[in-house]
Structures are given as C-alpha cells and as structure tokens.
Amino acid sequence: MAERTSIGTDTSGFRPDIQGLRAIAVGAVVLYHAGVPFLPGGYVGVDIFFVISGFLITTHLLGSLAREGRIRFGSFYARRARRILPASFLVLVLSVVAALIWYPPLLMEKVWRGAVATALYVPNYLFAMDQTDYLAQSTNPSLFQHYWSLGVEEQFYLVWPALLGLAWVVVKSRRALFWVLVTVVAASFIACVWYTFQSQPIAFFWLPTRAWELGIGGLVAYLLLRREQVVPARLAPVLGWMGIAAIVASVGLFSSTILFPGAWAALPVVGTALVIAAGATPHRLGPGRMLSVRGMVLVGTISYSLYLVHWPALVIPEAVVRDGLPLWATLLIALACVPVAWAMYRFVEDPMRRAPWLTRARTRRTLIGAAIGSVACLLVATGAYAVSDTRSLNVPEVAATPAIQDPPQATDFVPENLRPSLRDADASLPQVYADKCVRGIAATDAGDCLYGDASAPRIVLFGDSHAAHWFPALEAFALSAGYAVEVHTKSSCPYATIESTRRGTPYPQCAQCREEVIKAINASNPVIVLLAGYSDPDLAPGVKDDLATWRTAYGTTLDAITAPKAVIADTPDIREDPAPCLSAHLSDAEACGQPRSVALGDASREAAAKAATSRAVPVLDFNDYLCSADWCPPIIGDTLVYRDSHHMTAAFSALLGGVMGEKLRPLLPAVPPAGE
C-alpha cells in the first residue's frame, strides 16, 4: 500500500545553478528588448523561465503530496501571491503614472486596457484577442506586454495544483500520476504546434498552448523526486552542456521570422530541462559551476524584479523620443535597470514574501490583500485614464477645407474642426467594412459585393485593405458618372501572386481567394479592373526586398486577368499611427509626418509599377496629392489623411473622388445616357 501512496522524497533545496539559469533567461530577454542585434532569439528567455517555474512549483506540490498526502491550496496560493504580486502591482502603478506624465494622451486607453487586464491576471488573453505580434518591431507596443508571461504563470498556478491534487485522489499511483502529466504535456504541445499555424497569437499567449513548457519542468521534478539523480554521473556534464548549447543556439539563431512557439520552442525548453536534470548530479565538468558563480546567482535572484522593470524602462522613452533610441542608449537603460531591480528585490519583493504579519497570519489575510491590491491597481489605472481623457486634442484654431492639389496643402497643427477627430480616427473606415466586403481571413471565395446599378458598366476594385481604402474615392466618381463598382478585397492578401503570410503564419486562404477572384473577373465583363495593394515586404517575408520576385509576382496576376486593367500606386506608409503622435504634438503636426523617401521607399512598390509599365498597364499615382516633393504630412487642410500608419481615412479618400475621375475617364468607355 505504501508503494501506491508515496511519490518520493522532497528535494526542494536551494540550487544555485537554477539561479544561474534564471540569469541567462532574464539577460536574454532584456538584451533582446534592448535591441542587441546578435541575440535575435532572446525572447526564448521566457520559455526558460516557464520550465524553471514548472520544475520548482511541481517539486513543491509533489513534495506536499509525498509528506501529507494532500495539497494545502490556501497556503500555496498565499505563498504565490506574496512572492509575485507586491512587485507586480508596484511596477504596474508606477508605469501607469509614468504613462500619464509622458505618454501621448491617445495611448492612455491602451495603457488602461493593459493595466486592467494585468490587474485581473489575464493580460495574455487580451494580447491574444488583440492579435498582438509579440515578435514584431511594432510602434507603441503595450506598456504591459511583458506581463503576458506572468499571466500564463499565474493561471498555471491556479490550475496545476488542482490538477495534481485531483489526479492523485483519482489514480492513487505514482506511475499513473506520471502518465497523467505526460498526457497533459503532450496535449498542450500538440495544441501549441497546431495553433501556431492557425493563429500564432493564440499559440503564443494562451495557457493551454504554453502549459507544456511548464509541464516539462514538472516532469523533471517528478523524476527527481523519485530518484535524486536521474542522470548518471558520467553523462551529467555531457547532457548539461548539451542543454546549454540548445539554449545558446535558440538565443543566437532564432529570430522574429520563424513560426514561434510551435515545435521550435522545444529546443530551449528541452535544453533547460536537460540542464536542470543534469544539475541534480553535481559534476566538476558540468555547467553547474559556471551557473553557480556569485554574479550569475545575484542576477538570478533579482531576475523577477529585473524582468518587471526593464520593459517600461525601455518602452516609455521610446514613446517620448519619436525617432527611437540608439543602441547605446537602450543598453544604458538596461544596465540601469539592474540596481533598480536589486532595490525592488531588497525592499519590496523579499520583505513582502517574508513579512511575519502575513506569513504568520491565516492565508485569507494574504488573499484579501491580493484582492485589495488588484482593486487599487484598477482604480489607479481608471483614474489616470479619466484624467487623460479630459485633455484637449486640438488647438483652438480652424483649418480650411482642402482643395486637392499638387503639392498638398499641409496643416501644421491639429485644428478644432479636424475630421475625423483624433479620437475617431481609427473608426474612419470605408463602407465596405460595414458591408463585410473586405473578406475575412478564413474566406476563400470571391464574394459578391456590388454598388450601384447592376445593369451599369462595372469597375472592379481588387486587392487587399489598401484597395478597400480607395473605395470612397472610387464610389464618389463612379456612381455619379454612371458606373457600378464591384469590390473584391481581402484583409492582408496582396493581389500579387506570391506565397503570403499573416503575422508570420502561412496564409493559404489568400492564394485560394485570389484565384477565385481572378476567375470571377474573367468570367464577367468589367470595363476596367483597378488593382491596389499594400507594399509591405512582411506579407511575404521570404522575399523581403527582392525586387525581381515582387515584380514577377505582380506580373503573374496582371497576366492572368484578361479584362482591361490599371494599377493604383500604393499610398505612403508613414511608419507610425499619426493620431497618438498628433495628440502629443498639437502645434507641430509635421513631427508626425515622414520624409517622402521613407514613406514611399519599399521595393515592392517599385516592383508593382515596373510590372505594370512593362505590360503597358496604366499606373494611377495619386501620391503627389498626399506628399510634397520631400514630405508626407498627416493632415491636409482640415482632414486627417491616415487612420493608422498606412491606411487613408474614409474622409480623405472621399476627397480624392475628383482626381480619381480625372485619371480614370481616359481609360473608360463612355456611358450611354440614362434611358438609351
């Protein structure tokens, strides 16, 4: 009977080599976020943390089952709360206050959403819902984006003890318990790989798709509880250094271009597990000596605080300095975070973890304190947002309605009659969005969206969201001139015949939809097909700035369409959402524009034009109405030009109906008068 109820002995003693692993993990993450170019895979530091956390927590829980035959859930959750929440709440509050002082006012809603999700322990699900691309070098990332991993761990701490306790009550066998753990790890890993291809943000941020990493650490804990040295002494140094090599390879060779986490995450995860397992068999030739040196242990000890403080310390200055910080500055900030993290560990993290008035009291005192802390964070974040929301987002001056002209009539301030307003900028969408004529990601059919008289000659608009943002201009001309507009647009799907990706994930639905649209166009009889698309190399990262490949891809589509056609030159990409920037530069709107050479500098843009002109396909270029000879402004007259960094507002697009007609009329047959 004893054989069936004993799990093993508790080996939860301090291991300095694990502190060294923590130092590697936090160092990789901090330097990656600081922009060190030779550590493109530094984000795997979080995966190292997951394995360590799974190992330590499972060691504690299984040790409790071994000694007492049960898990004291209240005591466990109270210890976790004392360990994690004080420093977490402090950084959250200080980050909100700093954002209120230095952030552009329009970014405070994003700060508020992130703070609320963090205070409720679900930031990872917020980022998954927002389709956040963690590995992308995006502008204005969430101030609380680094809390996603803390959310995963907090949710794991909630679920894992209950799972182990329930499994132990049901199976009453250490062997069966092991297979329960294996099953959970395997199921989570399969889900991770599958979702990485289907929806990378879900795979990246969700607990079910990340639990296998913590579970691998749990399996190592189980094996070491059964037998203190699962690795023979002669193999320990070999396996330990193999684990270090796997971690180093992940940090040095991975990058934002790979599909992560997926199966790739197994390399740093298994490497970390090998180091932990081999480290239980001390050997003078193993990596344990390196990992246990005083400096490594010190950094590992403050790693949690360092992880918390480094991200806002880097992100807030980046939001203030529009052109970004040079590498030397980000490295100085990262270095300065070390003493700050030490101070937070010394005066906040460790004292709260050991505070007698909490450790000697009933667990409910800690848990009630955690709830009060969450509510306090919610109140601070909401108060800061409310204060920010009272700030004016314009100067008390009116701008004239623009005459669309070459060069454009730029306005160097945010007028009180701006349309749309800065707060409404992202809602200034063409009608085709409300009508669901911008096909969703999963759609593979051509759709059936027609505007105007079904018997009128048809102008087809074909492409991605950059075709869709031309709809107000095209509609303004076409319907008044007696033409109907047929719309075939699909999100993040260029009209170029190229293997597309979306957020790093293969996007086969794009190619399928493109083929169906071309078939539909060739089967009908449009007077002209207007093709437009976003000149974004990241839509096909395998070719990046390969001009020849893009030119061939555009040309293949043009050759496949038998109807008369024209290409609309892509609009500028000013590299930053102008509304938040303008909210911080009300009297200096030029600060939120972009040099023409930058905004119109992508290779794929040039390739589209060359593919068209080499086939005698007209290119309709309206960019001289959006940019001067050297600058692309965010406001023209009283109208905001862009709703984000590269999509025109519907309001500005509609203003281009006249010049759209001027360029199109020579390419169109005359429309018979009504009644003929």
C-alpha positions, 0 to 999 in steps of 0.5 A, a space after each residue: 500500500 505504501 508503494 501506491 501512496 508515496 511519490 518520493 522524497 522532497 528535494 526542494 533545496 536551494 540550487 544555485 545553478 537554477 539561479 544561474 539559469 534564471 540569469 541567462 533567461 532574464 539577460 536574454 530577454 532584456 538584451 533582446 528588448 534592448 535591441 542587441 542585434 546578435 541575440 535575435 532569439 532572446 525572447 526564448 528567455 521566457 520559455 526558460 523561465 516557464 520550465 524553471 517555474 514548472 520544475 520548482 512549483 511541481 517539486 513543491 506540490 509533489 513534495 506536499 503530496 509525498 509528506 501529507 498526502 494532500 495539497 494545502 491550496 490556501 497556503 500555496 496560493 498565499 505563498 504565490 501571491 506574496 512572492 509575485 504580486 507586491 512587485 507586480 502591482 508596484 511596477 504596474 502603478 508606477 508605469 501607469 503614472 509614468 504613462 500619464 506624465 509622458 505618454 501621448 494622451 491617445 495611448 492612455 486607453 491602451 495603457 488602461 486596457 493593459 493595466 486592467 487586464 494585468 490587474 485581473 491576471 489575464 493580460 495574455 488573453 487580451 494580447 491574444 484577442 488583440 492579435 498582438 505580434 509579440 515578435 514584431 518591431 511594432 510602434 507603441 507596443 503595450 506598456 504591459 506586454 511583458 506581463 503576458 508571461 506572468 499571466 500564463 504563470 499565474 493561471 498555471 498556478 491556479 490550475 496545476 495544483 488542482 490538477 495534481 491534487 485531483 489526479 492523485 485522489 483519482 489514480 492513487 499511483 505514482 506511475 499513473 500520476 506520471 502518465 497523467 502529466 505526460 498526457 497533459 504535456 503532450 496535449 498542450 504541445 500538440 495544441 501549441 504546434 497546431 495553433 501556431 499555424 492557425 493563429 500564432 497569437 493564440 499559440 503564443 499567449 494562451 495557457 493551454 498552448 504554453 502549459 507544456 513548457 511548464 509541464 516539462 519542468 514538472 516532469 523533471 521534478 517528478 523524476 527527481 523526486 523519485 530518484 535524486 539523480 536521474 542522470 548518471 554521473 558520467 553523462 551529467 556534464 555531457 547532457 548539461 552542456 548539451 542543454 546549454 548549447 540548445 539554449 545558446 543556439 535558440 538565443 543566437 539563431 532564432 529570430 522574429 521570422 520563424 513560426 514561434 512557439 510551435 515545435 521550435 520552442 522545444 529546443 530551449 525548453 528541452 535544453 533547460 530541462 536537460 540542464 536542470 536534470 543534469 544539475 541534480 548530479 553535481 559534476 566538476 565538468 558540468 555547467 553547474 559551476 559556471 551557473 553557480 558563480 556569485 554574479 550569475 546567482 545575484 542576477 538570478 535572484 533579482 531576475 523577477 524584479 529585473 524582468 518587471 522593470 526593464 520593459 517600461 524602462 525601455 518602452 516609455 522613452 521610446 514613446 517620448 523620443 519619436 525617432 527611437 533610441 540608439 543602441 547605446 542608449 537602450 543598453 544604458 537603460 538596461 544596465 540601469 535597470 539592474 540596481 533598480 531591480 536589486 532595490 525592488 528585490 531588497 525592499 519590496 519583493 523579499 520583505 513582502 514574501 517574508 513579512 511575519 504579519 502575513 506569513 504568520 497570519 491565516 492565508 485569507 489575510 494574504 488573499 484579501 490583500 491580493 484582492 485589495 491590491 488588484 482593486 487599487 491597481 484598477 482604480 489607479 489605472 481608471 483614474 489616470 485614464 479619466 484624467 487623460 481623457 479630459 485633455 484637449 486634442 486640438 488647438 483652438 484654431 480652424 483649418 480650411 477645407 482642402 482643395 486637392 492639389 499638387 503639392 498638398 496643402 499641409 496643416 501644421 497643427 491639429 485644428 478644432 474642426 479636424 475630421 475625423 477627430 483624433 479620437 475617431 480616427 481609427 473608426 474612419 473606415 470605408 463602407 465596405 467594412 460595414 458591408 463585410 466586403 473586405 473578406 475575412 481571413 478564413 474566406 476563400 471565395 470571391 464574394 459578391 459585393 456590388 454598388 450601384 446599378 447592376 445593369 451599369 458598366 462595372 469597375 472592379 476594385 481588387 486587392 487587399 485593405 489598401 484597395 478597400 481604402 480607395 473605395 470612397 474615392 472610387 464610389 464618389 466618381 463612379 456612381 455619379 458618372 454612371 458606373 457600378 463598382 464591384 469590390 473584391 478585397 481581402 484583409 492582408 492578401 496582396 493581389 500579387 501572386 506570391 506565397 503570403 503570410 499573416 503575422 508570420 503564419 502561412 496564409 493559404 486562404 489568400 492564394 485560394 481567394 485570389 484565384 477565385 477572384 481572378 476567375 470571377 473577373 474573367 468570367 464577367 465583363 468589367 470595363 476596367 479592373 483597378 488593382 491596389 495593394 499594400 507594399 509591405 515586404 512582411 506579407 511575404 517575408 521570404 522575399 523581403 526586398 527582392 525586387 525581381 520576385 515582387 515584380 514577377 509576382 505582380 506580373 503573374 496576376 496582371 497576366 492572368 486577368 484578361 479584362 482591361 486593367 490599371 494599377 493604383 500606386 500604393 499610398 505612403 506608409 508613414 511608419 507610425 499611427 499619426 493620431 497618438 503622435 498628433 495628440 502629443 504634438 498639437 502645434 507641430 503636426 509635421 513631427 508626425 509626418 515622414 520624409 517622402 523617401 521613407 514613406 514611399 521607399 519599399 521595393 515592392 512598390 517599385 516592383 508593382 509599377 515596373 510590372 505594370 509599365 512593362 505590360 503597358 498597364 496604366 499606373 494611377 499615382 495619386 501620391 503627389 496629392 498626399 506628399 510634397 516633393 520631400 514630405 508626407 504630412 498627416 493632415 491636409 487642410 482640415 482632414 486627417 489623411 491616415 487612420 493608422 500608419 498606412 491606411 487613408 481615412 474614409 474622409 480623405 479618400 472621399 476627397 480624392 473622388 475628383 482626381 480619381 475621375 480625372 485619371 480614370 475617364 481616359 481609360 473608360 468607355 463612355 456611358 450611354 445616357 440614362 434611358 438609351 
